[in-house]
Amino acid sequence: MTMNRAEICHADDFDTMDRLQEVLAGLGIVADDSWHDSEFGLGLTKLRKGDQVLTVFRDAWIVDIAGPDDLVNEVLAAL
């Protein structure tokens, strides 16, 4: 399994982050804990779809995702 990373948006692009949340929920990708269900905090958030792990990283500048190629590509296609 190969891994992939993709930059999603600037950290202050709240519309795109909201859309990312909608896409993840629609694809059945859920956070390991419920406090990440509303928005992404700073740092690393781990999400799962079955046995696959997708991470969302947000710092002061950017939001990006990383995970298995097929899962990252599925998220990007839905965005």
N, C-alpha and C positions, 0 to 999 in steps of 0.2 A: 504494500500500500504506500503510495507516495503522498506527501503532504504539500499543502499549498498555503499561501498567505495572500491576502488582498486588502488594499487600503480602501476603506468605505467612504469616509468623509472627514472633514475638519471636526475637531472636538466641539465646536460651537454651532454645528449644523444640526439643530434639534429636529427639524423636519425629516431629514434623512435618518437620524437615529430612531425616530418614531416609526418610520417606514420599515427600518431594519427589524425592530421589535415585532411589527405586524407580520413581516415575512417569516421570521423565525417561528412565531406561534402558528402560522398557517402551515408551515412545513413539519410541525410536530417536534420542533427543537426546543427543549425546555431547560431552564437553569437547574442546577443541582439543588438550589435552595430558593424559597419563594420570595425572598427580599429583592432578588434581581428581576422579578417579573414586571416591574413598572418602568425602570430605566437603568441604563448602565452607569455604574459609578466609576470613579477613577481606578485604574489598575486592571487586573485580569479577571474575567468572568468565564467560568467553565459552563458549557451547555452540552446537552446530550440529545442524540437521536438514536435510540437503540443502544448499541455498543460503541457508536462513534462519538468522539468528543470534538466539539468545536469551541474554540476560545475567541472571546472578544476582548481586545485590549484597547483601553481608552486612557490617554494621557492629556496633557494640556493642549496638545496640537492636533492629534489625529485619533481616529477610530479605525481599527483593522480587525480582520477575522483570520483565523488559521485553523486548519484541520485537514482531514483527508480530501484529496482532489475532488472526488465526486460530491462530497457534501458542500465544500466551498463553492464549486461550480453551480450546484443547485440553488444556493442562496443568491449568488450573483445573477443567475438567470431570472429569479423571481423578483429581484430588486428592479 
